[in-house]
Amino acid sequence: MYTDIKKNKWKSAFIVSGFIVFLTVLIYFICQMFELGSVSIVIALIFSILSAWGSYYYSDKIVLSLNHARPATHEENQKIVNILDALVVASGMEYTPKLYIVDDPQPNAFATGRNPKNSVICLTTGLLDTLDYYELEGVIGHELAHIKNYDILLSAVVSVMVGLIVMVADITTRALFWGVGGRDSDNDNGNGNAILFLIGLVLLILSPIFSKLMQLALSRRREFLADATSVSFTRNPDGLISALRKLDADEHELKTANRSTANMFIVCPFKKNAVDSNGKTIKRSKNLFSTHPSIEDRIAALESLR
């Protein structure tokens, strides 16, 4: 476990550095496309460094805001407060995460924050209504495991970074589509500008793909590790197994779900299944680009811990 924690810290530093480099290059070529001249590199560096700094310190607040989360209270949520307190003792953690609630019928949960001292566990009202005590214990234990294993920093920062890159690419593409900016073909450096314009355009096209690869850098192995760590806290794999089955079977859509934060949830928040020509529902398939391992694989791994 300690090896995984160390790896996650190094991976976070590597991905944040990669993000700064990529965003700097992207902004630089966008500035060149809009003919901002020699100040382009300065603008790019300032923008990327401030974005990385903001992502590190405010990613948890951004994620909570995106999901319209509100703080849990002792009066309304005494059961989950008690469960969390007991699990913190069992885990040996020094700090107790804050609890937040999302008013949504889909049963789901995620953890966020930059470290255990500044961490949050967020549960939907659907989760509280659907699961029993031991199932809730398994899910909260899973999210607490992400905090202890330092998965949360990587998840939150990358989610914000992915959203930012996609947003920048989208705004620039729309501006180019409507004819804002562009290159001057009469300029003496027209050929050089054309090359820069082409490179910038390629980067805009590749940005969503790069963003997806950044999310996939959050190895699915972290979900298996969090499941196993949860069982080490609760000593009850059946609770989490039962919870995963209920979460997978539920068909509610999470109203606040978006692609940039989907990887943070205990199960994928996108539940809609395809419909064939005969009107029959086709279960969503798991593929190479899925943000989560299949529920079947996770349950099989948990059953091996009995």
C-alpha positions in Angstrom: 0.0 0.0 0.0 2.8 2.4 0.9 4.4 1.7 -2.4 1.1 2.6 -4.2 0.9 5.9 -2.2 4.4 6.9 -3.2 3.6 6.0 -6.8 0.5 8.1 -6.7 2.4 11.1 -5.4 5.0 10.8 -8.2 2.3 10.2 -10.8 0.5 13.3 -9.6 3.7 15.4 -10.0 4.3 13.9 -13.5 0.8 14.5 -14.8 0.6 18.1 -13.4 4.0 18.7 -15.1 2.7 17.2 -18.4 -0.4 19.3 -18.1 1.6 22.5 -17.7 3.7 21.6 -20.7 0.8 20.7 -22.9 -1.3 23.6 -22.0 1.6 26.0 -22.5 2.2 24.7 -26.0 -1.6 24.8 -26.7 -2.0 28.3 -25.6 1.2 29.4 -27.4 0.0 28.1 -30.7 -3.5 29.6 -30.1 -1.9 33.0 -29.5 0.1 32.6 -32.7 -3.1 31.7 -34.6 -4.5 35.0 -33.4 -1.3 36.8 -34.3 -0.4 38.0 -30.8 3.3 37.9 -31.6 6.3 37.5 -29.2 4.1 37.9 -26.1 2.5 34.5 -26.9 4.9 32.4 -24.8 4.5 34.8 -21.8 0.8 34.5 -22.0 1.0 30.7 -22.4 3.3 30.3 -19.4 1.3 32.6 -17.1 -2.0 30.9 -18.1 -0.7 27.3 -17.6 1.0 28.0 -14.3 -1.9 29.8 -12.8 -4.2 27.0 -14.1 -2.1 24.3 -12.5 -1.9 26.3 -9.2 -5.6 26.8 -9.2 -6.3 23.2 -10.0 -4.1 22.0 -7.1 -5.6 24.3 -4.5 -9.2 24.6 -5.6 -10.0 21.4 -7.5 -12.0 20.0 -4.6 -14.2 23.2 -4.4 -14.7 23.1 -8.2 -15.7 19.5 -8.2 -18.1 20.0 -5.2 -19.6 23.1 -7.0 -20.1 21.2 -10.2 -22.0 18.5 -8.4 -24.1 21.0 -6.3 -22.9 19.3 -3.1 -23.9 20.6 0.4 -22.3 19.8 3.8 -23.8 16.9 5.7 -25.1 17.6 9.2 -25.1 15.5 12.4 -28.8 16.0 12.8 -29.8 14.7 9.3 -26.9 12.3 8.6 -26.0 10.8 12.0 -25.7 7.3 10.6 -23.1 8.1 8.0 -21.2 10.3 10.4 -21.0 7.4 12.8 -19.9 5.0 10.1 -17.2 7.4 8.9 -15.9 8.0 12.5 -15.6 4.3 13.1 -13.8 3.7 9.7 -11.3 6.5 10.4 -10.4 4.7 13.6 -10.1 1.4 11.8 -7.9 2.9 9.1 -5.5 4.6 11.5 -5.9 7.9 9.7 -5.1 11.1 11.5 -7.8 13.3 10.0 -11.5 12.8 9.4 -12.8 13.8 6.0 -15.7 16.2 5.7 -19.0 14.7 4.6 -21.0 16.3 1.7 -24.3 15.3 0.2 -25.6 15.6 -3.4 -29.4 15.7 -3.7 -29.8 13.1 -6.5 -31.7 9.8 -6.8 -28.7 7.9 -8.4 -26.8 6.0 -5.7 -23.2 7.0 -6.1 -20.2 8.5 -4.2 -16.8 10.1 -4.7 -13.9 11.5 -2.7 -11.9 14.6 -3.4 -9.3 16.9 -1.9 -5.6 17.5 -2.2 -4.5 15.4 0.8 -6.1 13.6 3.8 -6.1 16.8 5.9 -8.2 18.6 3.2 -10.4 15.8 2.0 -14.1 15.3 1.4 -16.3 12.3 0.9 -19.5 13.1 -1.0 -22.6 10.8 -1.1 -25.8 11.1 -3.1 -29.2 11.0 -1.3 -30.0 8.0 -3.6 -27.1 6.1 -2.0 -28.4 6.9 1.5 -31.9 5.7 0.5 -30.8 2.6 -1.4 -28.1 1.0 0.8 -28.3 -0.6 4.2 -25.8 0.0 7.0 -23.1 -2.5 5.9 -23.4 -1.6 2.3 -22.9 2.1 3.2 -19.9 1.1 5.3 -18.4 -0.6 2.3 -18.9 2.4 0.0 -17.6 4.9 2.6 -14.7 2.6 3.2 -13.9 2.6 -0.5 -13.9 6.4 -0.6 -11.8 6.6 2.5 -9.3 4.2 0.9 -8.9 6.7 -2.0 -8.1 9.4 0.5 -5.6 7.2 2.4 -4.0 6.0 -0.9 -3.7 9.6 -2.2 -5.9 8.9 -5.2 -7.9 12.0 -4.5 -5.3 14.5 -5.5 -4.7 12.8 -8.8 -8.4 12.4 -9.6 -9.5 16.0 -8.7 -6.5 17.8 -10.3 -6.8 15.8 -13.6 -10.6 16.2 -13.7 -10.2 20.0 -13.5 -7.3 20.0 -16.0 -9.3 17.8 -18.5 -12.2 20.2 -18.3 -10.0 23.2 -18.8 -8.2 21.8 -21.8 -11.5 20.8 -23.5 -13.0 24.2 -22.7 -10.0 26.1 -24.1 -10.1 24.0 -27.3 -13.9 24.4 -27.6 -13.8 28.2 -27.2 -10.9 28.6 -29.7 -12.6 26.3 -32.3 -15.8 28.3 -32.1 -13.9 31.6 -32.4 -12.1 30.3 -35.5 -15.4 29.0 -36.9 -16.9 32.4 -36.6 -13.9 34.1 -38.2 -12.5 35.7 -35.0 -8.7 36.1 -35.3 -6.8 34.1 -37.9 -3.7 34.7 -40.0 -3.0 37.4 -42.5 -2.1 35.9 -45.8 -0.4 39.1 -47.0 2.1 39.1 -44.2 5.7 38.6 -45.2 5.8 35.7 -42.9 2.7 34.2 -44.3 4.2 30.7 -44.8 5.5 30.6 -41.2 2.1 31.8 -39.9 0.4 29.1 -42.0 2.5 26.4 -40.4 1.8 27.7 -36.9 -1.9 27.9 -37.7 -1.8 24.3 -38.9 0.0 23.1 -35.8 -2.4 25.0 -33.6 -5.3 23.5 -35.4 -3.9 19.9 -35.0 -3.4 20.6 -31.2 -7.0 21.7 -30.9 -8.2 18.5 -32.6 -5.9 16.3 -30.4 -6.7 18.1 -27.1 -9.8 16.0 -26.2 -7.8 12.8 -27.0 -4.9 14.0 -24.9 -7.4 14.8 -22.1 -8.9 11.3 -22.3 -5.5 9.8 -22.0 -4.8 11.8 -18.9 -7.9 10.4 -17.3 -6.8 6.9 -18.3 -3.5 7.6 -16.6 -5.6 7.1 -13.5 -5.2 3.4 -13.7 -8.3 1.3 -13.1 -6.1 -0.6 -10.6 -6.8 2.2 -8.1 -10.4 1.0 -8.0 -9.4 -2.5 -7.2 -7.0 -1.2 -4.6 -9.6 1.0 -3.0 -12.1 -2.0 -2.9 -9.5 -4.2 -1.2 -8.5 -1.4 1.2 -12.1 -0.9 2.1 -12.4 -4.6 3.1 -9.3 -4.2 5.3 -11.2 -1.5 7.1 -14.6 -3.2 7.4 -13.5 -6.9 7.5 -16.7 -7.5 5.5 -16.4 -7.9 1.7 -20.1 -8.9 1.4 -21.2 -5.3 2.3 -19.3 -3.8 -0.6 -20.2 -6.6 -3.0 -23.9 -6.1 -2.3 -23.5 -2.3 -2.7 -21.7 -2.6 -6.0 -24.5 -4.8 -7.4 -27.2 -2.3 -6.3 -25.2 0.6 -7.8 -24.7 -1.2 -11.1 -28.4 -2.2 -11.3 -29.7 1.3 -10.7 -30.8 3.1 -13.8 -31.1 6.7 -12.5 -29.1 9.4 -14.3 -26.9 11.6 -12.2 -28.1 15.1 -13.2 -24.7 16.7 -12.5 -22.7 14.0 -14.3 -20.0 15.2 -16.8 -17.2 13.5 -18.6 -14.4 15.3 -16.9 -15.4 14.1 -13.4 -16.9 10.7 -14.2 -13.7 8.8 -13.2 -14.0 10.1 -9.6 -17.2 8.2 -8.8 -17.3 4.7 -7.3 -19.3 3.6 -10.3 -19.7 5.4 -13.7 -22.5 8.0 -13.3 -23.6 7.5 -16.9 -26.3 4.9 -16.8 -28.2 5.2 -20.1 -28.1 2.0 -22.2 -28.4 1.8 -25.9 -31.6 0.6 -27.6 -31.5 -1.8 -30.6 -33.8 -1.7 -33.7 -36.3 -3.9 -31.8 -36.6 -1.6 -28.9 -34.6 -3.9 -26.6 -32.1 -2.4 -24.1 -28.5 -3.2 -24.7 -26.3 -3.1 -21.6 -23.4 -0.7 -21.8 -20.3 -2.5 -22.6 -16.9 -2.1 -20.9 -14.1 -1.2 -23.2 -10.5 -0.1 -23.3 -11.6 3.6 -22.7 -13.9 2.9 -19.8 -13.1 5.0 -16.7 -14.0 2.1 -14.4 -13.3 -1.7 -14.4 -16.4 -3.8 -14.8 -18.5 -4.5 -11.8 -18.1 -8.2 -12.5 -14.4 -8.0 -12.2 -14.5 -6.0 -9.1 -16.9 -8.4 -7.4 -14.7 -11.3 -8.4 -11.7 -9.7 -6.9 -13.7 -9.0 -3.7 -14.9 -12.5 -3.5 -11.4 -13.8 -3.5 -10.8 -11.9 -0.3 -13.4 -13.9 1.7 
